[in-house]
């Protein structure tokens, strides 16, 4: 199982309502249904993934999250999840707002562009990093809004979003001591547990 | 005889008839004291009576959804693409029931039936029935068949509207509602097309105020015209271009002639049929007029126009579904302009707002509204997987 999904699982309350944005083949929601008995809905646009969700008994709605989530009511879910999709959205900042409008809490995971591999690649080759982890060329990548852990921290601060937990894992998907000290340099995947700012709640 | 029609088919089927002596209170306030429902079944009901699927038909459909009535039939039932052994609605696994709706002309009590009180055809005196009335009568049929809970109620178009009504009116009596290519209510444009169809029927001199059967005739021209208009709304622009654009004329060597195939290879410079599409519509319309009752057509279009489950809830569709307990699957088709994907999404959003279990797929298909009748791979696999998964869950949870 993808390591970010394993970590996310721990943050989901039993029998809560979960919305998974870009749910893929429904792996996370299947897991959560089994382990936490959650009520869930996944959004997906890939036909093969949707078919797999239906096969797995995952509630899936064919909807492009890049076109907005205005059809979802405020506070209609406990947790809204967005895994490894933030960087592919046209307006990631607006989507984060929407996530925290629809859900009381949000979980976001993304590849950390501030990782040392990306830095060395760009510094030494002078070219956009291409790796096993991010295998695209600059012109054909679906990842149009890369950010670093620092960038995302700043976005949350600017929006007054409270970061409940931040986890960063390295390429071996471990949380070594080094990653704890230098998350933006050593971390490859960032995992955030967010809740909306207190000012808006009052 | 056409052997190929028997391949993966439920085979030769025989309609059944069920008589109901208990009165049916109609939405209009009128009462139908007794009535018949004609229906077909495919597959076997299991011991737990837990594998039953109700299929609801659309405007021009009937109880003959799959298989053949005789080996001389040129065409199988209207949803043979999806119902049969190994098909999306797998008759090796499920027991499928498809009734002809009240007011229909397939054998259930309707305008073309004899009114037992007068000994004459009901004709225009048959009461206007609504989707709700149909569903109430289908629930009475379920009681007779001793099916206390459908595994699924499935329908496309007007059939999908019956599915929604089932989920609202009989929340305890279905595990799942599968609503295909439908809308939560008709738009002004939808109603407008229906009114053109009705006007063409009622303005035909052979309509005789609806008493045409008593006079031994029927409004052939009106019903033909009504069907021609309807048929256009079932097809997409691209499907029509493809269907009627098979020849390439000298001055359109590019290949796409916009579906302007000529019937006789040359223009007539008169007001006769020049293009293939015209001839096709004439043929379809006329064929339909011979097999369908005009009063039933009027009645079915009215049932469509009146359908609006939000009406009892001050226009709030979410509230209409609040008592529903089943899970939902909604399907729409990209080129359907009669009930386009946006209309299905209205239903999806209403269900989301009332926290129902729901899945929704939008199938890329060229065939317009008619796509719901076609064996489109993504569509049929979604349907099959959904039913299969649900069946397994129900059987595993059974005591």
Interface residues (C-beta under 8 A of the other chain):
Chain A: X17 X39 X41 X47 X50 X51 X53 X54 X55 X56 X57 X59 X60 X61 X62 X63 X71 X72 X73 X76
Chain B: X327 X345 X348 X349 X352 X353 X355 X357 X358 X359 X360 X361 X362 X378 X381 X382 X385 X386 X388 X389 X390 X393
